[in-house]
Amino acid sequence: MAVVAVAGGFLLGFLDFVWIRFMPSAVAHLGNSSAVWAVAAFWYGYRARAWRVAAGGAAVGLVVAVPSYYLAATLVQDDDLAVIGQPSSLLWMAFGVLAGVVFGVAGAWARTDGWRQVVGAAAPGAVLFAEAALLAGRVGDPSYGTEPAWQAALDVALGVLVVVLAVAPWRRRLQALAAAVPLAVVGVAAFVVAGFG
C-alpha cells in the first residue's frame, strides 16, 4: 500500500495538471478541485481498509501529489520548478496531510458497518456537495459566466455517484446521501475558513 500511495499520489498530481491544461473548461475545474483530491484519498482508504494504513497512505499520496503537479507544470508549460519549495506549496502539502487523514479514514470506515459506514460513505459526497455550493454561489457573477452552474451540477452528480459506488444496499446509500447534506454544511465552513470560499 505504501507503493500505491506514492505512485498514486504522483499520478494524481501529474495527471491533474494535464487535465486542467487540456480539457474543456466546463470539466477542467475537476482537475483544480480540492474535493476531487479528497475523493482520491477516500478511495485509497477504501482499498486499504485498515484505518491507520488508510490515514497514513492517503496523506502521503496527497503530499506527493503537490510536487508532482508542479513538475507537470514545469514539463508542460515551462513553469519554474522552484515553486515546489514556496510557502503556498508547503501549505497545500499541509492541507494534503489533513485531507488525507480525514478522507482516508472515511474510506476505511465505508468498508465497516453501523454509523461509521454511513459517515464514511457520506464523506466523499459531502465534500463534492460542499464544493458545488461554493460554485453555485458564483452563479450570476459576470466574471464567471455560466460555467459555475454546470460545474456545480457536475459536482453534485459525482457526489451522488461516489456514494452509490461506496456502499450497498440502497438503504445504506440513502442514509449516506442524507448524512452527506449536514456534512456538506461543515465542508462549506471548512472551505471558507481555509480560504477557498
C-alpha positions in Angstrom: 0.0 0.0 0.0 3.0 2.3 0.5 4.0 1.9 -3.2 0.4 2.5 -4.2 0.3 5.7 -2.1 3.4 7.2 -3.6 2.7 6.1 -7.2 -1.0 7.1 -6.9 0.0 10.5 -5.5 2.5 11.1 -8.3 -0.1 10.2 -10.9 -2.8 12.3 -9.2 -0.7 15.4 -9.2 0.7 15.0 -12.7 -2.5 14.0 -14.4 -4.4 16.7 -12.5 -2.3 19.4 -14.2 -2.6 17.7 -17.6 -6.3 17.5 -17.1 -6.6 21.2 -16.3 -4.4 22.2 -19.2 -6.0 20.2 -22.0 -9.7 19.6 -21.0 -12.5 21.9 -21.9 -13.1 24.5 -19.2 -16.5 23.1 -18.2 -14.9 19.9 -16.8 -11.3 21.3 -16.4 -12.3 22.5 -12.9 -12.3 18.9 -11.7 -8.5 19.0 -12.1 -8.3 22.0 -9.9 -10.7 20.7 -7.3 -9.8 20.1 -3.7 -12.9 17.9 -3.4 -11.6 15.6 -6.2 -8.3 15.2 -4.3 -10.2 14.4 -1.1 -12.2 11.8 -3.1 -8.9 10.2 -4.3 -7.8 10.0 -0.6 -11.2 8.3 0.2 -10.7 5.7 -2.5 -7.2 4.9 -1.2 -8.6 4.4 2.3 -11.4 2.3 0.9 -8.9 0.0 -0.7 -6.6 0.0 2.4 -9.4 -1.0 4.8 -7.3 -0.6 8.0 -7.9 3.0 9.2 -4.3 3.6 10.2 -2.9 2.5 6.9 -5.7 4.5 5.2 -4.9 7.7 7.1 -1.1 7.5 6.6 -1.2 6.3 2.9 -3.8 8.8 1.8 -1.8 11.6 3.5 1.4 10.5 1.8 -0.4 10.3 -1.6 -1.8 13.8 -1.3 1.5 15.3 -0.2 3.4 13.6 -3.1 0.7 14.9 -5.5 1.7 18.5 -4.8 5.3 18.5 -6.2 4.1 16.1 -8.9 1.6 18.8 -10.0 4.3 21.4 -10.2 6.7 19.0 -12.0 4.0 18.6 -14.7 3.6 22.3 -14.9 7.3 22.6 -15.5 7.4 19.9 -18.2 4.2 21.0 -20.0 4.5 24.8 -19.9 8.0 25.6 -18.6 6.9 26.9 -15.1 9.7 27.4 -12.6 10.3 24.2 -10.6 11.4 26.3 -7.6 7.7 26.9 -6.8 7.7 23.4 -5.1 9.6 25.0 -2.1 7.4 28.1 -1.9 5.2 28.6 1.2 2.0 28.1 -0.9 3.2 24.7 -1.9 4.0 23.8 1.6 0.5 25.0 2.7 -1.0 22.7 0.0 1.0 19.8 1.4 -0.3 20.6 4.9 -3.8 20.6 3.6 -2.9 17.2 1.9 -2.0 15.7 5.3 -5.2 16.9 6.9 -7.5 15.8 4.0 -5.6 12.5 3.6 -6.2 11.6 7.2 -9.8 12.6 7.3 -10.8 11.1 3.9 -8.5 8.1 4.1 -10.2 7.1 7.4 -13.6 7.8 5.9 -12.7 5.4 3.1 -11.8 2.7 5.6 -15.0 3.4 7.6 -17.1 2.9 4.5 -16.0 -0.7 4.5 -17.2 -1.3 8.0 -20.8 -1.3 9.3 -23.0 0.8 11.5 -22.8 4.5 11.8 -19.1 4.6 10.8 -20.1 3.1 7.4 -22.7 5.7 6.9 -20.5 8.6 7.8 -17.5 7.2 5.9 -19.5 6.7 2.7 -21.1 10.1 3.1 -17.8 11.9 3.3 -16.8 12.0 -0.4 -20.3 13.0 -1.4 -20.3 15.7 1.2 -17.0 17.3 0.0 -18.3 17.4 -3.6 -21.6 18.9 -2.4 -19.7 21.5 -0.4 -17.7 22.5 -3.4 -20.9 22.6 -5.5 -22.4 25.0 -3.0 -19.4 27.3 -3.3 -19.6 27.1 -7.1 -23.3 27.8 -7.0 -22.5 31.0 -5.1 -20.7 32.3 -8.2 -23.7 31.9 -10.5 -24.7 35.3 -11.8 -21.2 36.8 -11.2 -20.3 38.2 -14.6 -16.6 37.3 -14.2 -17.5 33.6 -14.1 -20.2 33.4 -16.8 -22.5 30.4 -16.8 -19.8 27.8 -16.0 -20.3 27.7 -12.2 -23.8 26.3 -12.7 -22.5 23.5 -14.9 -19.6 22.8 -12.6 -21.8 22.7 -9.5 -24.2 20.3 -11.3 -21.3 18.0 -12.2 -20.0 18.1 -8.6 -23.4 17.1 -7.3 -23.7 14.3 -9.8 -20.3 13.0 -8.9 -21.1 13.3 -5.2 -24.2 11.0 -5.7 -22.2 8.6 -7.8 -19.3 8.2 -5.4 -21.7 7.5 -2.5 -23.6 4.9 -4.6 -20.4 3.2 -5.5 -19.0 3.2 -2.0 -21.8 1.5 -0.1 -24.7 -1.0 -0.5 -27.6 -1.8 -0.2 -29.8 1.0 -1.3 -30.9 1.7 2.3 -27.3 2.4 3.3 -26.8 4.5 0.2 -29.8 6.7 1.1 -28.6 7.0 4.7 -25.2 8.1 3.4 -26.7 10.6 1.0 -28.8 12.0 3.8 -25.8 12.2 6.1 -23.8 13.9 3.3 -26.0 17.0 3.5 -25.2 18.2 7.0 -21.6 17.1 6.4 -21.5 19.3 3.3 -22.5 22.3 5.5 -19.5 21.5 7.7 -17.4 21.2 4.5 -18.5 24.6 3.2 -17.5 26.2 6.5 -14.1 24.4 6.3 -13.6 25.6 2.8 -14.4 29.2 3.8 -12.1 29.0 6.8 -9.3 27.6 4.6 -9.7 30.5 2.2 -11.4 28.6 -0.7 -14.8 30.2 -0.2 
